[in-house]
């Protein structure tokens, strides 16, 4: 990403360039912009006639938009899929990407790697309290009672990592 300072320096150089100030030393004295920056931008102006930032600098992304959509589709189908499995699925479809690259890409998309929160097992005291409660309410009138327990729990802590 191009900083605001570089953009303002470019605009200043361009302004004075159009006003007729062509000497880098004179531009440096007038604006206070470093001489190396002015030399670089004047060279660009002479070569291309433009001072804007050249696009395409840096390494191209390994994971393109199409591959990113494939990854998101795989995760939507199975949210517990591992990075290694995702890498294998992509290589089968002709896109060779390492699991580290996939993990970094998913992190940049906002996915988080987490283990589901475990629920504690019932202790002996919990079990006794439940039995006591059931005995106390054994003869209650249950015709006007609605049970709506929608709690889900695992018998053992689920140790499957999720992205």
C-alpha positions as CSV (number, residue, x, y, z in Angstrom):
1,X,0.0,0.0,0.0
2,X,1.3,3.4,-1.0
3,X,1.6,5.9,1.9
4,X,0.0,9.3,2.0
5,X,3.4,11.0,2.3
6,X,4.6,9.4,-0.9
7,X,1.4,10.5,-2.7
8,X,1.7,14.1,-1.5
9,X,5.4,14.2,-2.5
10,X,4.5,12.9,-6.0
11,X,1.8,15.5,-6.3
12,X,4.2,18.3,-5.2
13,X,6.9,17.2,-7.6
14,X,4.3,17.0,-10.4
15,X,3.0,20.5,-9.6
16,X,6.4,22.1,-9.8
17,X,7.3,20.0,-12.9
18,X,4.2,21.5,-14.7
19,X,5.1,25.0,-13.6
20,X,8.5,24.6,-15.3
21,X,10.9,23.7,-12.5
22,X,12.8,20.8,-14.0
23,X,16.0,20.7,-12.0
24,X,16.1,18.1,-9.2
25,X,18.3,20.3,-7.1
26,X,16.0,23.2,-7.5
27,X,12.9,21.0,-6.7
28,X,14.8,19.8,-3.6
29,X,15.5,23.4,-2.4
30,X,11.9,24.5,-3.0
31,X,10.1,21.5,-1.5
32,X,12.5,19.9,1.0
33,X,11.7,16.5,-0.5
34,X,14.8,14.2,-0.4
35,X,16.9,14.5,-3.6
36,X,16.9,10.7,-4.2
37,X,13.1,10.8,-4.2
38,X,13.0,13.7,-6.6
39,X,15.6,12.0,-8.9
40,X,13.6,8.8,-9.0
41,X,10.3,10.6,-9.8
42,X,11.9,12.9,-12.4
43,X,13.4,9.8,-14.1
44,X,9.9,8.3,-14.2
45,X,8.4,11.5,-15.6
46,X,11.0,11.6,-18.4
47,X,10.6,7.9,-19.2
48,X,6.8,7.5,-19.0
49,X,5.4,11.0,-18.7
50,X,3.6,9.8,-15.5
51,X,4.6,9.9,-11.8
52,X,2.0,7.4,-10.5
53,X,3.0,4.3,-8.6
54,X,3.9,1.3,-10.8
55,X,1.5,-1.5,-10.2
56,X,2.7,-5.1,-10.0
57,X,5.5,-4.7,-7.6
58,X,6.1,-7.6,-5.3
59,X,5.5,-11.3,-5.5
60,X,2.2,-12.4,-7.1
61,X,-0.3,-14.2,-4.8
62,X,-0.1,-18.0,-4.9
63,X,-3.8,-18.3,-4.1
64,X,-5.9,-16.6,-6.7
65,X,-9.6,-15.8,-6.4
66,X,-10.8,-19.1,-8.0
67,X,-8.7,-21.2,-5.5
68,X,-9.9,-19.0,-2.6
69,X,-13.5,-19.8,-3.6
70,X,-12.7,-23.5,-3.7
71,X,-11.2,-23.3,-0.2
72,X,-14.3,-21.5,1.2
73,X,-16.5,-24.1,-0.5
74,X,-14.6,-27.0,1.1
75,X,-14.8,-25.3,4.5
76,X,-18.5,-24.7,4.2
77,X,-19.1,-28.4,3.4
78,X,-16.9,-29.5,6.4
79,X,-15.7,-27.0,8.9
80,X,-13.5,-29.5,10.7
81,X,-11.4,-30.2,7.6
82,X,-7.6,-29.9,8.2
83,X,-5.2,-27.7,6.3
84,X,-3.4,-30.8,5.1
85,X,-6.6,-32.2,3.7
86,X,-7.4,-28.9,2.0
87,X,-3.9,-28.9,0.4
88,X,-4.5,-32.5,-0.9
89,X,-7.9,-31.6,-2.3
90,X,-6.4,-28.5,-4.1
91,X,-3.5,-30.5,-5.5
92,X,-6.0,-33.1,-6.9
93,X,-7.8,-30.3,-8.7
94,X,-4.5,-29.1,-10.2
95,X,-3.7,-26.2,-7.7
96,X,-0.5,-27.0,-5.8
97,X,-0.5,-25.0,-2.6
98,X,1.2,-25.8,0.7
99,X,-0.8,-26.1,3.9
100,X,1.2,-23.2,5.4
101,X,0.1,-20.9,2.6
102,X,-3.5,-22.1,2.9
103,X,-3.4,-21.4,6.7
104,X,-2.0,-17.9,6.1
105,X,-4.7,-17.2,3.5
106,X,-7.5,-18.4,5.7
107,X,-6.2,-16.3,8.5
108,X,-6.2,-13.2,6.2
109,X,-9.8,-14.0,5.3
110,X,-10.8,-14.0,9.0
111,X,-11.0,-17.7,9.7
112,X,-9.8,-18.8,13.2
113,X,-8.3,-22.1,14.2
114,X,-10.0,-23.2,17.4
115,X,-10.9,-26.3,19.4
116,X,-14.5,-26.4,20.5
117,X,-15.0,-25.6,24.2
118,X,-15.4,-28.7,26.2
119,X,-18.2,-29.3,28.7
120,X,-17.4,-30.7,32.1
121,X,-18.5,-34.2,32.9
122,X,-21.2,-34.7,35.6
123,X,-19.7,-35.3,39.1
124,X,-21.2,-37.7,41.6
125,X,-22.6,-34.7,43.5
126,X,-24.4,-33.5,40.4
127,X,-25.9,-36.9,39.9
128,X,-27.1,-37.1,43.5
129,X,-28.7,-33.7,43.3
130,X,-30.6,-34.7,40.1
131,X,-31.9,-37.9,41.7
132,X,-33.0,-35.9,44.8
133,X,-34.8,-33.4,42.6
134,X,-36.5,-36.2,40.7
135,X,-37.7,-37.8,43.9
136,X,-39.0,-34.5,45.3
137,X,-41.0,-33.9,42.1
138,X,-42.1,-37.5,41.5
139,X,-45.8,-36.8,42.3
140,X,-46.1,-33.4,40.6
141,X,-48.7,-32.7,37.9
142,X,-46.6,-32.8,34.7
143,X,-49.5,-32.2,32.3
144,X,-49.0,-28.4,32.3
145,X,-45.2,-28.6,32.1
146,X,-43.3,-28.0,28.9
147,X,-39.7,-29.4,28.5
148,X,-37.6,-27.5,26.1
149,X,-34.0,-28.4,26.7
150,X,-32.0,-27.7,23.5
151,X,-28.6,-28.1,25.0
152,X,-26.1,-30.1,23.0
153,X,-23.1,-31.8,24.7
154,X,-20.4,-34.4,23.9
155,X,-19.6,-37.2,26.2
156,X,-15.9,-36.5,25.8
157,X,-14.1,-33.4,24.9
158,X,-14.0,-33.0,21.1
159,X,-10.3,-32.5,20.1
160,X,-10.9,-31.9,16.5
161,X,-9.4,-28.6,15.3
162,X,-11.6,-26.3,13.3
163,X,-10.6,-23.5,11.0
